[in-house]
């Protein structure tokens, strides 16, 4: 189903919030500060979600419509980690996440789609935190 540009932008904005919040929460759990300014010992993380395909986002139509899908969709994280002071790129990351599938059709909704986005973002954020923790021990 085709979406109006405003609906597409709302979906993009919601996914961006989910991803940002997942990264900020996970980094704070690990004792990292999330800041908006460059500085010494500050890692700049530029992240984007590309190839965002939502199988069946909420359809606001009158009547009783139920949508069933085998998967909520997929998305890909593209990120760069850089020294915030110099801009020197330290690493580039690409990872595709495909929503879970049980092999059968399930009722689809905006809530289930958001849950899958949260699952992907939390997974990516945890990987980043674990790798940052490892990097800290290298210099110790």
Sine and cosine of phi, psi and omega as CSV:
sin_phi,cos_phi,sin_psi,cos_psi,sin_omega,cos_omega
0.00,0.00,0.68,-0.73,-0.01,-1.00
-0.99,0.15,0.61,-0.79,-0.01,-1.00
-0.94,-0.33,0.55,-0.83,0.13,-0.99
-0.93,0.36,0.47,-0.88,0.01,-1.00
-0.80,0.59,-0.61,0.79,0.01,-1.00
-0.91,0.42,-0.60,0.80,0.05,-1.00
-0.93,0.37,-0.65,0.76,0.03,-1.00
-0.88,0.47,-0.67,0.75,0.00,-1.00
-0.92,0.40,-0.63,0.78,0.04,-1.00
-0.88,0.47,-0.67,0.74,0.04,-1.00
-0.89,0.46,-0.72,0.69,0.02,-1.00
-0.87,0.50,-0.70,0.71,0.00,-1.00
-0.88,0.47,-0.67,0.74,0.00,-1.00
-0.91,0.41,-0.67,0.74,0.03,-1.00
-0.91,0.42,-0.65,0.76,0.03,-1.00
-0.87,0.50,-0.68,0.74,0.03,-1.00
-0.90,0.44,-0.69,0.72,0.00,-1.00
-0.86,0.51,-0.73,0.68,-0.04,-1.00
-0.92,0.40,-0.74,0.68,0.00,-1.00
-0.85,0.52,-0.76,0.65,-0.04,-1.00
-0.89,0.45,-0.63,0.78,0.02,-1.00
-0.89,0.46,-0.70,0.72,0.01,-1.00
-0.92,0.40,-0.72,0.69,-0.02,-1.00
-0.88,0.47,-0.70,0.71,-0.01,-1.00
-0.90,0.44,-0.72,0.70,-0.04,-1.00
-0.92,0.39,-0.65,0.76,0.01,-1.00
-0.91,0.41,-0.64,0.77,0.03,-1.00
-0.90,0.43,-0.61,0.79,0.07,-1.00
-0.85,0.53,-0.57,0.82,-0.01,-1.00
-1.00,0.10,0.05,1.00,0.03,-1.00
1.00,0.04,0.19,0.98,0.02,-1.00
-1.00,-0.03,0.60,-0.80,0.08,-1.00
-1.00,-0.02,0.62,-0.78,0.10,-1.00
-0.98,-0.22,0.89,-0.45,-0.06,-1.00
-0.84,-0.55,0.28,-0.96,-0.02,-1.00
-0.96,-0.29,-0.07,1.00,-0.06,-1.00
-0.89,-0.45,0.56,-0.83,0.09,-1.00
-0.93,0.36,0.36,-0.93,0.03,-1.00
0.02,-1.00,0.02,-1.00,0.03,-1.00
-0.92,0.40,0.62,-0.78,-0.02,-1.00
0.86,0.52,0.49,0.87,0.06,-1.00
-0.93,-0.38,0.82,-0.58,0.03,-1.00
-1.00,-0.08,0.82,-0.58,0.06,-1.00
-1.00,0.02,0.83,-0.56,0.03,-1.00
-0.91,-0.42,0.92,-0.40,0.10,-1.00
-0.97,-0.25,0.88,-0.48,-0.04,-1.00
-0.79,-0.62,0.58,-0.81,0.06,-1.00
-0.62,-0.78,0.54,-0.84,0.12,-0.99
-0.97,-0.23,0.83,-0.56,0.04,-1.00
-0.85,-0.53,0.21,-0.98,0.00,-1.00
0.76,0.65,0.76,0.65,0.03,-1.00
-1.00,0.09,0.92,-0.39,0.01,-1.00
-0.83,-0.56,0.93,-0.38,0.06,-1.00
-0.98,-0.21,0.87,-0.49,-0.10,-0.99
-0.87,0.50,-0.72,0.70,-0.04,-1.00
-0.49,-0.87,0.99,0.15,0.06,-1.00
-0.92,0.39,0.28,-0.96,0.00,-1.00
-0.79,0.62,0.74,-0.67,0.04,-1.00
-0.94,-0.33,0.90,-0.43,-0.04,-1.00
-1.00,0.01,0.98,0.22,0.02,-1.00
-0.89,-0.46,0.50,-0.86,0.02,-1.00
-0.93,0.37,0.44,-0.90,0.02,-1.00
0.99,-0.11,-0.02,-1.00,-0.02,-1.00
-0.99,-0.17,1.00,-0.10,0.01,-1.00
-0.91,-0.41,0.78,-0.63,0.08,-1.00
-0.86,-0.51,0.67,-0.74,-0.01,-1.00
-0.89,-0.46,0.75,-0.66,0.03,-1.00
-0.89,-0.46,0.68,-0.74,0.03,-1.00
-0.66,-0.75,0.30,-0.95,0.07,-1.00
-1.00,0.04,-0.32,0.95,-0.02,-1.00
-0.43,-0.90,0.53,-0.85,0.02,-1.00
-0.96,0.26,-0.36,0.93,0.03,-1.00
0.69,-0.72,-0.46,-0.89,-0.01,-1.00
-0.40,-0.92,0.28,-0.96,0.09,-1.00
-0.34,-0.94,0.35,-0.93,-0.03,-1.00
-0.82,-0.57,0.72,-0.69,0.09,-1.00
-1.00,-0.03,0.76,-0.65,0.14,-0.99
-0.84,-0.54,0.85,-0.52,-0.06,-1.00
-0.64,-0.77,0.49,-0.87,0.13,-0.99
-0.83,-0.55,0.69,-0.73,0.11,-0.99
-0.94,-0.35,0.80,-0.60,-0.08,-1.00
-0.65,-0.76,0.40,-0.92,0.15,-0.99
-0.93,0.38,0.83,-0.55,-0.09,-1.00
-0.93,0.36,-0.47,0.88,-0.04,-1.00
-0.98,0.21,-0.67,0.75,-0.08,-1.00
-0.98,-0.19,-0.35,0.94,-0.07,-1.00
0.99,0.14,0.00,1.00,-0.01,-1.00
-0.90,0.44,0.81,-0.58,-0.02,-1.00
-0.97,0.25,0.78,-0.63,0.00,-1.00
-0.99,-0.13,-0.63,0.78,-0.03,-1.00
-0.40,-0.92,0.46,-0.89,0.14,-0.99
-0.85,-0.53,0.64,-0.77,-0.06,-1.00
-0.78,-0.63,0.70,-0.71,0.11,-0.99
-0.73,-0.69,0.78,-0.62,0.05,-1.00
-0.49,-0.87,0.76,-0.65,0.01,-1.00
-0.99,-0.16,0.72,-0.69,0.05,-1.00
-0.89,-0.45,0.80,-0.60,0.10,-1.00
-0.92,-0.40,0.76,-0.66,-0.03,-1.00
-0.86,0.52,0.49,-0.87,0.02,-1.00
-0.87,0.50,0.48,-0.88,0.10,-1.00
-0.68,-0.73,0.62,-0.78,-0.01,-1.00
-0.99,-0.17,-0.03,1.00,-0.04,-1.00
1.00,0.05,0.08,1.00,0.07,-1.00
-0.61,-0.79,0.29,-0.96,-0.02,-1.00
-0.97,0.26,0.64,-0.77,0.03,-1.00
-0.74,-0.67,0.43,-0.90,0.05,-1.00
-0.87,0.49,0.76,-0.65,-0.04,-1.00
-0.95,-0.30,0.58,-0.82,0.03,-1.00
-0.42,-0.91,0.18,-0.98,0.08,-1.00
-0.88,0.47,-0.54,0.84,0.02,-1.00
-0.91,0.41,-0.70,0.71,0.00,-1.00
-0.93,0.37,-0.60,0.80,0.05,-1.00
-0.90,0.43,-0.68,0.74,0.03,-1.00
-0.91,0.42,-0.60,0.80,0.05,-1.00
-0.89,0.46,-0.64,0.76,0.04,-1.00
-0.92,0.38,-0.65,0.76,0.05,-1.00
-0.89,0.46,-0.65,0.76,0.03,-1.00
-0.89,0.45,-0.67,0.75,0.01,-1.00
-0.88,0.48,-0.72,0.70,0.01,-1.00
-0.90,0.45,-0.75,0.66,-0.05,-1.00
-0.89,0.45,-0.66,0.75,0.02,-1.00
-0.90,0.44,-0.64,0.77,0.03,-1.00
-0.89,0.46,-0.74,0.67,0.02,-1.00
-0.88,0.47,-0.68,0.73,-0.03,-1.00
-0.90,0.44,-0.65,0.76,0.00,-1.00
-0.91,0.42,-0.65,0.76,0.05,-1.00
-0.86,0.51,-0.71,0.70,0.01,-1.00
-0.87,0.49,-0.72,0.69,-0.02,-1.00
-0.89,0.46,-0.68,0.73,0.01,-1.00
-0.88,0.47,-0.68,0.73,0.00,-1.00
-0.93,0.36,-0.59,0.81,0.08,-1.00
-0.91,0.42,-0.65,0.76,0.05,-1.00
-0.87,0.50,-0.67,0.74,0.02,-1.00
-0.89,0.45,-0.68,0.73,-0.02,-1.00
-0.89,0.45,-0.57,0.82,0.02,-1.00
-0.89,0.45,-0.59,0.81,-0.05,-1.00
-0.97,0.24,-0.33,0.94,0.01,-1.00
-0.89,0.45,-0.67,0.75,-0.03,-1.00
-0.99,0.15,-0.15,0.99,-0.08,-1.00
-0.99,0.16,0.00,0.00,0.00,0.00
